Amino acid sequence: MTFWQLGLHLFNFLLPALALAIFLPLAGGWVMGPGRTSLGRRMGVHVLSGLAVLVTGLWLHGQDGKMSTYIALLLVAATVEWLLQRGWASK
């Protein structure tokens, strides 16, 4: 495996977490209004939590791309956004 192929594999492994980290804070701000946490910080938290879920799924299943990992990624990302937007204190 060349260095280029390794980079593509790592990028494709991280792409679901990166996509959620970009779009979910924007959607959360649109649905719940502007939060007290900055957009950049929310994106950073989403990247770290998404990466943790993907690595945990890889460790548990022994391979990436399992649907249960992607479901866990979506649930964790939505919960993190709710917590960062302080959803329990919504109007």
C-alpha distance (Angstrom), angle and dihedral (degrees) to the residues before:
residue distance angle dihedral
M1 . . .
T2 3.76 . .
F3 3.77 125.0 .
W4 3.82 89.9 -107.3
Q5 3.81 91.9 54.1
L6 3.78 91.2 47.8
G7 3.79 90.1 51.7
L8 3.81 91.2 50.1
H9 3.81 91.3 49.4
L10 3.80 91.8 51.1
F11 3.81 92.0 45.7
N12 3.80 91.9 50.3
F13 3.80 89.9 47.2
L14 3.82 91.3 53.8
L15 3.81 97.5 38.1
P16 3.85 97.4 92.3
A17 3.81 91.3 53.0
L18 3.80 92.1 45.1
A19 3.80 92.8 49.2
L20 3.81 91.9 50.5
A21 3.81 90.3 45.7
I22 3.80 90.4 56.7
F23 3.79 102.1 40.3
L24 3.81 104.9 31.9
P25 3.83 97.1 61.7
L26 3.80 89.2 48.1
A27 3.80 91.4 49.9
G28 3.80 91.5 43.4
G29 3.78 90.7 53.7
W30 3.78 90.1 49.3
V31 3.81 94.9 48.0
M32 3.81 101.0 36.5
G33 3.79 100.6 25.3
P34 3.78 128.1 -115.5
G35 3.77 111.8 -32.5
R36 3.76 131.0 -145.2
T37 3.80 91.7 -111.4
S38 3.79 117.9 79.1
L39 3.78 120.0 -109.4
G40 3.80 93.2 -118.1
R41 3.79 93.0 52.3
R42 3.81 91.6 48.2
M43 3.81 90.2 51.0
G44 3.80 90.6 49.5
V45 3.79 92.4 50.7
H46 3.80 89.8 49.2
V47 3.81 92.1 51.3
L48 3.80 92.2 50.8
S49 3.80 95.4 44.7
G50 3.82 91.7 44.6
L51 3.78 91.7 49.7
A52 3.81 90.0 50.2
V53 3.82 91.0 52.3
L54 3.81 93.4 47.5
V55 3.80 93.5 48.1
T56 3.81 90.7 46.7
G57 3.81 90.3 50.6
L58 3.80 90.5 49.3
W59 3.79 90.6 49.5
L60 3.82 94.6 47.0
H61 3.81 98.1 43.8
G62 3.78 100.3 30.6
Q63 3.81 91.1 -129.6
D64 3.75 137.1 56.9
G65 3.77 128.3 -119.9
K66 3.79 98.8 54.5
M67 3.78 114.4 150.8
S68 3.81 91.8 -132.4
T69 3.81 89.2 59.9
Y70 3.80 91.5 51.8
I71 3.81 91.1 48.2
A72 3.81 89.8 51.0
L73 3.82 89.1 47.5
L74 3.79 91.5 54.0
L75 3.81 93.7 45.8
V76 3.80 93.1 48.2
A77 3.81 92.7 46.1
A78 3.81 92.7 49.7
T79 3.81 91.5 47.0
V80 3.80 92.2 48.5
E81 3.79 91.3 49.8
W82 3.80 90.9 48.9
L83 3.80 90.2 50.7
L84 3.81 93.6 46.4
Q85 3.81 91.0 48.1
R86 3.83 89.6 47.6
G87 3.78 90.9 -123.5
W88 3.78 93.3 179.3
A89 3.82 88.9 65.9
S90 3.80 96.2 49.5
K91 3.76 120.1 132.4
